[in-house]
Amino acid sequence: MKTITQYQVDAFADEVFKGNPASVCVLDEWLDDSLMQNIAMENNQAETVFVVKADKHYDIRWFSPTVEIALCGHATVATAFILFNVLKKENDQIIFNSKSGLLYVNKETNGMITIDFPADPPTEVSEIPAGLFEGLNIKPTSVWKGKFDYMVEVEKEEIVNNLQPNFNLIATIPSRGVLVTSKGEEVDFVSRCFFPQTGVDEDSVTGSAHCLLVSYWNSKTGKSSFIATQNSKRGGKLICKLQADRVLMSGYATLYMKGEIYLP
């Protein structure tokens, strides 16, 4: 019987039961794709992440309960936390090679982890996907599209907080998911992120979505540095900065659990 050590980390949070949980498996060699997908399905977290050490970097792959994901921020933070703080394999920088290119991650002196992801400037769309406004239960407004997701801005944070989406309708929209954002009352901007297309109705804290959100709010305000919160039930805080064509996102992470997976 083969065993795999697995860690569960709450990312973008400084205490357990907040932020976004991710399951982290540090492997000596890759498993079959179908097995990794089955492990992710069994874990039923927003993401299960697998990493394998290469020459001067780590190869990284992310899986939702139903599909492989091209880019995931919170699970990258979770993986870096394990490599930095639990396994003590790296000092202050890690390079991950992913389906979205090279990703640079730094450990800050205050304990935060900073991920360096490609910016995703959205484009306003004129052809609104059927069911978008009905699925969000909001009045029609401008709609934007990035590499992965559709995004709408609403008038105020209260609307974001009170959203009661119809996930069956949102699941029919041809994208990874749908983001809703507004100017924040106590932070620069807030958001909620819905991904029923990939098996996660509402994601708790979505680093990759902030590649689009930070790019959008930069174009709207001219600012390059932001404090953002994702107003899900668990909630999470991100310190963000647009730097050329990259988005830097910083947050804390907390170890919740260590266990073993038993495979035949």
One Martini backbone bead per residue (centre of mass of N, CA, C, O) as a GRO file, in nm:
protein
  264
    1MET     BB    1   0.096   0.036   0.022
    2LYS     BB    2   0.038   0.372  -0.049
    3THR     BB    3   0.161   0.689   0.075
    4ILE     BB    4   0.032   1.027   0.137
    5THR     BB    5   0.105   1.337   0.227
    6GLN     BB    6  -0.129   1.567   0.383
    7TYR     BB    7  -0.230   1.909   0.370
    8GLN     BB    8  -0.412   2.165   0.554
    9VAL     BB    9  -0.478   2.502   0.440
   10ASP     BB   10  -0.534   2.836   0.541
   11ALA     BB   11  -0.577   3.088   0.316
   12PHE     BB   12  -0.586   3.412   0.380
   13ALA     BB   13  -0.504   3.353   0.696
   14ASP     BB   14  -0.441   3.381   1.069
   15GLU     BB   15  -0.666   3.152   1.103
   16VAL     BB   16  -0.867   2.917   1.157
   17PHE     BB   17  -1.171   2.905   0.963
   18LYS     BB   18  -1.040   3.077   0.742
   19GLY     BB   19  -1.046   3.146   0.437
   20ASN     BB   20  -0.882   2.903   0.217
   21PRO     BB   21  -0.891   2.578   0.163
   22ALA     BB   22  -0.611   2.345   0.115
   23SER     BB   23  -0.472   2.070  -0.048
   24VAL     BB   24  -0.139   1.922   0.012
   25CYS     BB   25   0.092   1.760  -0.225
   26VAL     BB   26   0.415   1.625  -0.183
   27LEU     BB   27   0.603   1.487  -0.442
   28ASP     BB   28   0.828   1.273  -0.611
   29GLU     BB   29   0.597   1.197  -0.820
   30TRP     BB   30   0.376   1.153  -1.050
   31LEU     BB   31   0.055   1.102  -1.096
   32ASP     BB   32  -0.216   1.019  -1.219
   33ASP     BB   33  -0.463   1.213  -1.326
   34SER     BB   34  -0.703   1.043  -1.217
   35LEU     BB   35  -0.598   1.031  -0.925
   36MET     BB   36  -0.589   1.333  -0.865
   37GLN     BB   37  -0.889   1.378  -0.918
   38ASN     BB   38  -0.990   1.180  -0.699
   39ILE     BB   39  -0.863   1.323  -0.460
   40ALA     BB   40  -1.013   1.590  -0.501
   41MET     BB   41  -1.294   1.471  -0.475
   42GLU     BB   42  -1.253   1.356  -0.187
   43ASN     BB   43  -1.183   1.629  -0.049
   44ASN     BB   44  -1.369   1.876  -0.138
   45GLN     BB   45  -1.210   2.114  -0.232
   46ALA     BB   46  -1.140   2.372  -0.418
   47GLU     BB   47  -0.834   2.265  -0.372
   48THR     BB   48  -0.586   2.045  -0.506
   49VAL     BB   49  -0.232   2.016  -0.460
   50PHE     BB   50   0.054   1.946  -0.674
   51VAL     BB   51   0.407   1.866  -0.614
   52VAL     BB   52   0.732   1.878  -0.792
   53LYS     BB   53   1.059   1.850  -0.792
   54ALA     BB   54   1.301   2.008  -0.962
   55ASP     BB   55   1.565   2.177  -1.010
   56LYS     BB   56   1.477   2.518  -0.948
   57HIS     BB   57   1.185   2.397  -0.905
   58TYR     BB   58   0.827   2.365  -0.919
   59ASP     BB   59   0.578   2.160  -1.001
   60ILE     BB   60   0.228   2.260  -1.068
   61ARG     BB   61  -0.107   2.142  -0.962
   62TRP     BB   62  -0.466   2.188  -1.003
   63PHE     BB   63  -0.772   2.068  -0.826
   64SER     BB   64  -1.082   2.021  -0.840
   65PRO     BB   65  -1.347   1.809  -0.796
   66THR     BB   66  -1.371   1.809  -1.145
   67VAL     BB   67  -1.107   1.986  -1.233
   68GLU     BB   68  -0.855   2.132  -1.389
   69ILE     BB   69  -0.647   2.410  -1.310
   70ALA     BB   70  -0.461   2.685  -1.436
   71LEU     BB   71  -0.521   2.880  -1.171
   72CYS     BB   72  -0.403   2.924  -0.819
   73GLY     BB   73  -0.362   3.106  -0.528
   74HIS     BB   74  -0.427   2.971  -0.250
   75ALA     BB   75  -0.271   2.700  -0.312
   76THR     BB   76   0.003   2.841  -0.342
   77VAL     BB   77   0.022   2.952  -0.060
   78ALA     BB   78  -0.006   2.678   0.083
   79THR     BB   79   0.245   2.545  -0.039
   80ALA     BB   80   0.454   2.753   0.055
   81PHE     BB   81   0.402   2.717   0.354
   82ILE     BB   82   0.502   2.426   0.367
   83LEU     BB   83   0.790   2.469   0.246
   84PHE     BB   84   0.879   2.689   0.451
   85ASN     BB   85   0.747   2.588   0.756
   86VAL     BB   86   0.747   2.262   0.757
   87LEU     BB   87   0.980   2.142   0.554
   88LYS     BB   88   1.222   2.345   0.504
   89LYS     BB   89   1.312   2.373   0.177
   90GLU     BB   90   1.300   2.689   0.197
   91ASN     BB   91   1.354   3.026   0.241
   92ASP     BB   92   1.228   3.301   0.036
   93GLN     BB   93   1.202   3.135  -0.250
   94ILE     BB   94   0.969   3.034  -0.512
   95ILE     BB   95   0.936   2.830  -0.808
   96PHE     BB   96   0.665   2.790  -1.027
   97ASN     BB   97   0.548   2.551  -1.264
   98SER     BB   98   0.285   2.618  -1.497
   99LYS     BB   99   0.013   2.662  -1.711
  100SER     BB  100   0.079   2.993  -1.641
  101GLY     BB  101   0.368   2.963  -1.573
  102LEU     BB  102   0.572   3.147  -1.389
  103LEU     BB  103   0.587   3.145  -1.023
  104TYR     BB  104   0.638   3.379  -0.763
  105VAL     BB  105   0.751   3.320  -0.418
  106ASN     BB  106   0.738   3.497  -0.102
  107LYS     BB  107   0.889   3.547   0.213
  108GLU     BB  108   0.815   3.744   0.466
  109THR     BB  109   0.908   3.893   0.763
  110ASN     BB  110   0.590   3.884   0.869
  111GLY     BB  111   0.484   3.592   0.722
  112MET     BB  112   0.405   3.651   0.462
  113ILE     BB  113   0.271   3.568   0.137
  114THR     BB  114   0.397   3.620  -0.200
  115ILE     BB  115   0.238   3.643  -0.509
  116ASP     BB  116   0.330   3.610  -0.867
  117PHE     BB  117   0.111   3.718  -1.116
  118PRO     BB  118  -0.065   3.748  -1.391
  119ALA     BB  119  -0.221   3.973  -1.546
  120ASP     BB  120  -0.597   4.052  -1.612
  121PRO     BB  121  -0.719   4.240  -1.835
  122PRO     BB  122  -1.024   4.351  -1.896
  123THR     BB  123  -1.313   4.332  -2.115
  124GLU     BB  124  -1.569   4.477  -2.250
  125VAL     BB  125  -1.895   4.352  -2.306
  126SER     BB  126  -2.183   4.316  -2.530
  127GLU     BB  127  -2.227   4.005  -2.491
  128ILE     BB  128  -2.445   3.873  -2.280
  129PRO     BB  129  -2.485   3.620  -2.094
  130ALA     BB  130  -2.707   3.401  -2.041
  131GLY     BB  131  -2.811   3.440  -1.696
  132LEU     BB  132  -2.640   3.640  -1.534
  133PHE     BB  133  -2.841   3.834  -1.388
  134GLU     BB  134  -3.031   3.611  -1.292
  135GLY     BB  135  -2.812   3.453  -1.130
  136LEU     BB  136  -2.751   3.721  -0.941
  137ASN     BB  137  -2.990   3.915  -0.889
  138ILE     BB  138  -2.951   4.171  -1.092
  139LYS     BB  139  -2.903   4.445  -1.247
  140PRO     BB  140  -2.810   4.575  -1.520
  141THR     BB  141  -2.467   4.590  -1.636
  142SER     BB  142  -2.155   4.590  -1.670
  143VAL     BB  143  -1.931   4.372  -1.858
  144TRP     BB  144  -1.654   4.155  -1.795
  145LYS     BB  145  -1.348   3.999  -1.945
  146GLY     BB  146  -1.127   3.753  -1.900
  147LYS     BB  147  -0.957   3.467  -1.928
  148PHE     BB  148  -1.183   3.316  -1.724
  149ASP     BB  149  -1.383   3.560  -1.636
  150TYR     BB  150  -1.655   3.717  -1.523
  151MET     BB  151  -1.749   4.074  -1.458
  152VAL     BB  152  -1.907   4.276  -1.200
  153GLU     BB  153  -2.023   4.597  -1.106
  154VAL     BB  154  -2.138   4.741  -0.815
  155GLU     BB  155  -2.235   5.005  -0.612
  156LYS     BB  156  -2.214   4.824  -0.337
  157GLU     BB  157  -2.131   4.621  -0.075
  158GLU     BB  158  -2.416   4.528   0.006
  159ILE     BB  159  -2.473   4.377  -0.256
  160VAL     BB  160  -2.252   4.170  -0.233
  161ASN     BB  161  -2.338   4.050   0.048
  162ASN     BB  162  -2.657   3.986  -0.062
  163LEU     BB  163  -2.612   3.768  -0.244
  164GLN     BB  164  -2.835   3.517  -0.429
  165PRO     BB  165  -2.755   3.283  -0.616
  166ASN     BB  166  -2.803   3.097  -0.920
  167PHE     BB  167  -2.617   2.823  -0.986
  168ASN     BB  168  -2.754   2.694  -1.231
  169LEU     BB  169  -2.717   2.944  -1.413
  170ILE     BB  170  -2.412   3.000  -1.380
  171ALA     BB  171  -2.322   2.715  -1.495
  172THR     BB  172  -2.399   2.811  -1.806
  173ILE     BB  173  -2.159   2.987  -1.818
  174PRO     BB  174  -1.882   3.045  -2.043
  175SER     BB  175  -1.677   2.980  -1.776
  176ARG     BB  176  -1.523   2.954  -1.483
  177GLY     BB  177  -1.669   3.236  -1.384
  178VAL     BB  178  -1.804   3.478  -1.136
  179LEU     BB  179  -1.765   3.824  -1.065
  180VAL     BB  180  -1.811   4.046  -0.779
  181THR     BB  181  -1.790   4.408  -0.740
  182SER     BB  182  -1.672   4.675  -0.513
  183LYS     BB  183  -1.650   4.925  -0.330
  184GLY     BB  184  -1.522   4.983  -0.023
  185GLU     BB  185  -1.568   5.087   0.307
  186GLU     BB  186  -1.262   4.980   0.437
  187VAL     BB  187  -1.168   4.918   0.150
  188ASP     BB  188  -1.105   4.933  -0.178
  189PHE     BB  189  -1.217   4.628  -0.233
  190VAL     BB  190  -1.469   4.391  -0.323
  191SER     BB  191  -1.575   4.034  -0.323
  192ARG     BB  192  -1.726   3.768  -0.523
  193CYS     BB  193  -1.698   3.403  -0.607
  194PHE     BB  194  -1.822   3.200  -0.886
  195PHE     BB  195  -1.784   2.814  -0.956
  196PRO     BB  196  -1.991   2.585  -1.073
  197GLN     BB  197  -1.828   2.485  -1.329
  198THR     BB  198  -1.596   2.358  -1.100
  199GLY     BB  199  -1.754   2.271  -0.817
  200VAL     BB  200  -1.776   2.586  -0.696
  201ASP     BB  201  -1.993   2.798  -0.599
  202GLU     BB  202  -1.815   2.934  -0.355
  203ASP     BB  203  -1.535   3.108  -0.304
  204SER     BB  204  -1.356   3.230  -0.047
  205VAL     BB  205  -1.051   3.275  -0.182
  206THR     BB  206  -0.927   3.440  -0.493
  207GLY     BB  207  -0.636   3.500  -0.635
  208SER     BB  208  -0.679   3.484  -0.950
  209ALA     BB  209  -0.909   3.702  -0.958
  210HIS     BB  210  -0.705   3.943  -0.885
  211CYS     BB  211  -0.585   3.978  -1.164
  212LEU     BB  212  -0.847   4.124  -1.256
  213LEU     BB  213  -0.933   4.318  -1.026
  214VAL     BB  214  -0.675   4.490  -1.015
  215SER     BB  215  -0.680   4.578  -1.310
  216TYR     BB  216  -0.952   4.719  -1.297
  217TRP     BB  217  -0.899   4.922  -1.055
  218ASN     BB  218  -0.665   5.060  -1.194
  219SER     BB  219  -0.830   5.172  -1.442
  220LYS     BB  220  -1.038   5.331  -1.251
  221THR     BB  221  -0.816   5.484  -1.035
  222GLY     BB  222  -0.479   5.458  -1.077
  223LYS     BB  223  -0.404   5.252  -0.889
  224SER     BB  224  -0.161   4.993  -0.750
  225SER     BB  225  -0.268   4.978  -0.451
  226PHE     BB  226  -0.434   4.723  -0.238
  227ILE     BB  227  -0.715   4.655  -0.030
  228ALA     BB  228  -0.872   4.333   0.005
  229THR     BB  229  -1.193   4.163   0.009
  230GLN     BB  230  -1.357   3.851   0.059
  231ASN     BB  231  -1.720   3.814   0.115
  232SER     BB  232  -1.740   3.553   0.246
  233LYS     BB  233  -1.804   3.357   0.507
  234ARG     BB  234  -1.493   3.335   0.577
  235GLY     BB  235  -1.294   3.508   0.446
  236GLY     BB  236  -1.052   3.760   0.310
  237LYS     BB  237  -0.713   3.899   0.282
  238LEU     BB  238  -0.555   4.135   0.046
  239ILE     BB  239  -0.237   4.239  -0.070
  240CYS     BB  240  -0.208   4.460  -0.350
  241LYS     BB  241  -0.008   4.475  -0.669
  242LEU     BB  242   0.070   4.657  -0.951
  243GLN     BB  243   0.342   4.527  -1.174
  244ALA     BB  244   0.293   4.588  -1.456
  245ASP     BB  245   0.217   4.245  -1.563
  246ARG     BB  246   0.176   4.214  -1.245
  247VAL     BB  247   0.045   4.042  -0.948
  248LEU     BB  248   0.056   4.115  -0.610
  249MET     BB  249  -0.002   3.880  -0.331
  250SER     BB  250  -0.085   3.907   0.017
  251GLY     BB  251  -0.067   3.656   0.290
  252TYR     BB  252  -0.181   3.437   0.507
  253ALA     BB  253  -0.120   3.118   0.685
  254THR     BB  254  -0.273   2.798   0.807
  255LEU     BB  255  -0.244   2.514   0.984
  256TYR     BB  256  -0.476   2.236   1.026
  257MET     BB  257  -0.361   1.962   0.869
  258LYS     BB  258  -0.238   1.618   0.900
  259GLY     BB  259  -0.198   1.340   0.665
  260GLU     BB  260  -0.305   1.024   0.509
  261ILE     BB  261  -0.288   0.854   0.205
  262TYR     BB  262  -0.443   0.553   0.084
  263LEU     BB  263  -0.303   0.335  -0.160
  264PRO     BB  264  -0.306   0.052  -0.371
   0.00000   0.00000   0.00000
